[in-house]
Amino acid sequence: MSSELSQAIEDYLEAILALSETHRAVRVTDIARQLDVAKPSVTAAINTLKEMGFVTQERYGKVYLTPSGREQAVRVKRRHKALRDFLVQVLGVDPDTADRDACLMEHAISSETMEKLALFLENALPSDERS
């Protein structure tokens, strides 16, 4: 896990990124539904993300990733995808289980190990096998 970002913050960034890929702007309700948390929890997290400079929000409105927020969210998503690919393609784990496990692992693995895993996958798996 990145030393400056908590698992919860990374989860919020990843959720906002995923939602923003289909809708440019994201509502608190959408985030709450995606993460299965209460709206007040999302509001508190959004305030923290705003303080960190990762999101902007219209007053009582839609949430947008800032460039630095998008960069962090893409980094988390990349880690998740690499771990999921490893679990499914190399170890043969069921995709749903792999997705849940990758979500847990992405926050605990060191940057060094993550980079080596990504390099391994790039060399070991043909690009058409990577999801």
TAFEN-V46451 format. One record per pair of residues at least 4 apart in sequence whose ideal C-beta (glycine too) atoms are under 6 Angstrom apart, sorted by the first residue. I is the first residue (numbers start at 0). J is the second residue. If there is no record, write none. Layout:
i:j
I:J
I:J
//
This chain:
i:j
0:106
0:107
4:8
4:9
6:106
9:75
11:44
12:71
12:72
12:75
13:72
13:75
13:76
14:30
14:33
14:34
15:19
15:25
15:64
16:72
16:76
18:25
18:29
19:25
24:61
25:29
25:62
26:61
27:38
27:41
30:41
31:36
31:38
31:41
36:40
45:56
45:62
48:53
48:54
49:54
52:65
52:67
53:65
53:68
54:62
54:64
54:68
55:63
56:62
57:61
64:68
64:69
78:105
78:113
79:101
79:105
81:116
81:117
81:120
82:101
82:104
82:105
83:97
83:98
83:101
84:88
84:120
84:129
84:130
85:89
85:120
86:90
86:92
86:97
86:100
87:92
87:94
87:97
88:124
88:128
92:96
92:97
97:101
100:104
101:105
104:108
108:112
108:113
119:123
120:124
124:128
124:129
//
